[in-house]
């Protein structure tokens, strides 16, 4: 019986991919681009041999497509985190800056509805000194009355106030300690959806 000998060679392509070439009588090799597959087809027998070639560059922990995908995801997340402007519907917002004596730190909001109620919105502020503070609705064009509540460190309301329809007003003053984060929460209640063009201004006042 005559034995046929096959020759195996490793060739390095320009793009850095390794292609395993198998040469034997009556066999041709076809290179596929992704995912690095080589198909060897025997003309005489009609059998197909498919072999996955695993490749990893020395000194690299992941393939180039993975790095590109990770970079794209990072950019997308950074865009979302850096999106600025007024408070979004149902979202949390910081009232930045030190509240001046006799003044307010304020923010604008264009609220949206969830079912038949305005999505509640939370505004957090930090007290610069121990003093009396309150939460206020400084402007209201929601076509609804609004509830505003001052939230203490335990998460419970310590003061609250309900405006008239399109009205303004504040909670009673409450003494708060220095250097703590407190919150003003604004809501409308079930059966009281705000208008499509609703807008209001909330303030943490001292």
N, C-alpha and C positions, 0 to 999 in steps of 0.2 A: 504493500500500500504506500502510495506517495503522500507525504505530509506537506501541507502548504504552510509556509511561514508568513506571519504578519509582522509589519513594522509599525511601531508606535513612536510618534514624535510630538514634542510640545513646542508650539510656536507662540511667540508673544506678538500681539497685534499693536498697532499704533495707539489705540485707545486704552491700552493697559489690560485688555481682556486676554485670558489664556484660552486657547482653542486646542483641543486634543484631536489630532489628525490620526486617523486609522487607515492604513493602507494595506490592502491585501488583494488578492486576485478577484476581479469583478466587483469591487466595492468602491463606491464614490461617497464623499463626505460633504454634507450640506450644513453650513453654519447658520443658525438662527440668532437674531439679535437679542431677544429677551425671552425667558430669563436664563440666558447663557446655556442654550440647549444645542447639542450636536446630534444630528440624525445620520446614521450610517445605513445605507440601503444596499442590500445585496442584489445585484441584477439577476443572478442565476436562480437563487432560491426564493426571491420575493419577500424575504424576511426583513423587518425593519428593527433597527437597534437605536433606541433613544436614550441618551445618557445625560444626566444633569451634571454640569461642571460647577462645582462650588468654588467661588473665588473670593479672596479677601486680600486687599493690599496690606502690606506690612506697615504697621504704624497707624492704621486707621481703624476706628471702632465701628463705623457704619458706612454704608454706601452713599454715594453722592445724591441719589434721589431722596434718601431719608433726610439728609442735611437740608436740602432745598425745601422739603415739606415742613420741617421744623421751623425754618426761618419764616416761611409764609404764615404759619400758625402764630408765631411770636408777634409778627407785625399786626395781624388781625386783632389779637388780644390787646396790644398796646393802643390801637385805635379806639377800641371800646372803652378802655380805662381812662383815656385822655379826653374823651368826649365831654365838653364843658357846657356851660349855659345854666339856665334856671333848673329848678327841680323838675324831674320827670314824674309822670303820673304814678302814684303809689310807691314812690321811691324815697330813699333816705338822703338828707342833705345836711351838711354842716353850715352853721351860721358863723363863718370865720371872723376872727378879729375880737379885740377886747371891747366889750360893751361900755360905751361912755356913760358917765354919771348923767342921768336925765335923758339919755338917748336910747336908741334901739339898733340892733343888727337885724337886717331884714332880707327877705328873699322873695322873688316873684315865682308864681307857679301857674301853670295852665292845666288844671286837673282833668282827669278822665273818669268815666263811670265804669264800674264793674257791676253788672246787672242794674238794679234800680238805685244804686248808691254811688256816691263819689268814692274813688279809691282813696283810702286814708293815706296821709302823708306825714312824715316824721322829720322834724327839724331839730338838730342838736346844737347846743351852745355850751360854752365853758364860762363859768363865773370868774371874773378877774379878781374880785374881792368879796368878802362877806357883805351882803347887802340885800335889799328887797328887789325881787324880779317878778316879771309877769310875761305872759304870752298874749300877743295882740293880733287881731285881723285889722290891718291898716287900710286895706282897700278890698272891695268885694264886688265883682261883677259876674257872679256865678248863677244868678237867678234863684238862689237858695239861701236859707239861713245856714250858718256854719257853726259847728261846735269846735272850740279850741280848748285844749287842756294842757296844763303844766304838769309834767311827769317828774316825780322825785326819784331818788337813788334806788328805791326798792322796786321801781317800775309801776308804782301806783299813782293815780292822779292826786295832786295835792290842791289844785285849784282848777276851775273850769268856767266857761262862759259860752252862751249861745247868742249869736247875732240875730238881728232881724233879717228878712230877705234882702239881699244886696246891702246889708248893713255892716257896720264895723264895731269894734269894741275889744275889751281886754279882760283877762282873768283878774281877780284881786291880786294884789302884791303878796308875795310870800318870801320870807327871809330864807336865803340859801347860803350855804357855806362856800368858802373860796376854793377855786381850783378844781371844781367838780364838773362833770358833764351832765347836763339836764336836757330835757326835751320838751318841745311843743308839738302836739299832735292836732291835726286838722281833719275833720270829717263832716259828712252831711247827714248820714243816717239812711236807713232803708226807706224806699219810696220817695227819696228826695234826690233824683239825679240832677247833676249840674248841666248847664247848657253846653252846646258844642263849642262855643267861643268863650267858655268860662275862664276867668282869671282872678287871682287874688294876690295880696301881699301879706305875708306873715312877718311878725317881728318878735324878737326876744328883747324885752325892754327893762331898763333899770331905773 
